[in-house]
């Protein structure tokens, strides 16, 4: 190896070392830079957040009475709401539970279908969680509580002061 090649190799090694140190420094500087960008945009903040604000969409000036109903169409299930009626403010998140028991000596699968009375009220109920979203299989003698969470939309007409929320379970053929 000639002297010129040795000097060229040293220069190349020096340049590579400078590039490596610069890349490390750039990567190190990205952490606070990323944090500042996220704070400015209000995303992915690692700082502690304040409590979620109170839902201002709740209409405290009026109440709607909801009557809860439960049926099991030709099924060997006892099915009932734990509360028969409740009063809520439009916009308020509501949590209710239904209890279902399989009185047959073998497993049974059912699917719940919801209906509203008057039917117009259904347009204003937004279900967040519901056992009606999927089929339910109960073992022989099993009893289960099933939750429903929903919001009555604040735009519900003022003349609808009471409505019925009814669930009917139907047996799913071939699943029992």
Buried (B, 14 or more C-beta within 10 A) or exposed (E): EEEEEEEEEEEEEEEEEEEEEEEEEEEEEEEEEEBEEBEEEEEEEEEEEEEEEEEEEBBEEEBBEBBBBBBBEEBBBEBBBEEEEBEBBBBBEBEBBBBBBBBBEEBBBBBBEBEBBEEEBEEBBEEEEBBBEEEBBBEEEBEBEBEBEBBBBBEBEEEBEBBBBBBBBBBBEEEB
